[in-house]
Amino acid sequence: SQQGEEDPQALSIQEGENATMNCSYKTSINNLQWYRQNSGRGLVHLILIRSNEREKHSGRLRVTLDTSKKSSSLLITASRAADTASYFCATDAWVTGGGNKLTFGTGTQLKVEL
Amino acid sequence: GAVVSQHPSRVICKSGTSVKIECRSLDFQATTMFWYRQFPKQSLMLMATSNEGSKATYEQGVEKDKFLINHASLTLSTLTVTSAHPEDSSFYICSARDYRTRLNTEAFFGQGTRLTVV
């Protein structure tokens, strides 16, 4: 079952603009991660934010986490055409029987136009 | 970051045959590997979790006799799609984690395998 719902499902912006994607989830988590996927390829890890963190930066990426609202956002600043891809949030939580499980959101398809 | 190699990247097989997909962690030991399936323009659906040396744990709705998972070593897990049918055509992705040392870090993903059953 899908843990995360992301919005928007699709986002089209002009190069240089900022892109914001949101993710909501339902259960308690250890951390939340954002991944990028180019069409037909594997996933690339972008950033991880722990449940006790509220904001994290990495280059042009900024992630926020609000555990009270069970939501996270990914901001890509000064977007480039090369940022065109699908972006997924994934919640990492303990599961019954031991171990962690990553559950992915529905994804946002970002298109950055020249 | 750590590297996970998935092979083959693409495979076409005839209906009724079996296909094996390999997932290797190249520079770390993976105590746990995960297998996902992804349909076009959709999210990743977890199929099963495999711990080294033990039976895989399958998600609800995933046929364990159809999708055989073996995790015989700390660096290799395989997914075998048995008696493949056209509806099994999909993108399969593995990921690996080492819970002994990377409890709160990202999972590492293979590049995926595009399976087409004709």
Interface residues (C-beta under 8 A of the other chain):
Chain A: Q2 N30 N31 Q33 Y35 G40 R41 G42 L43 V44 H45 L48 R50 F88 G97 G99 N100 K101 L102 T103 F104 G105 T106 G107 Q109
Chain B: G1 Q6 T32 F34 Y36 K41 Q42 S43 L44 M45 L46 T49 N51 T57 F91 I93 S95 R97 Y99 L103 N104 T105 E106 A107 F108 F109 G110 Q111 G112 R114
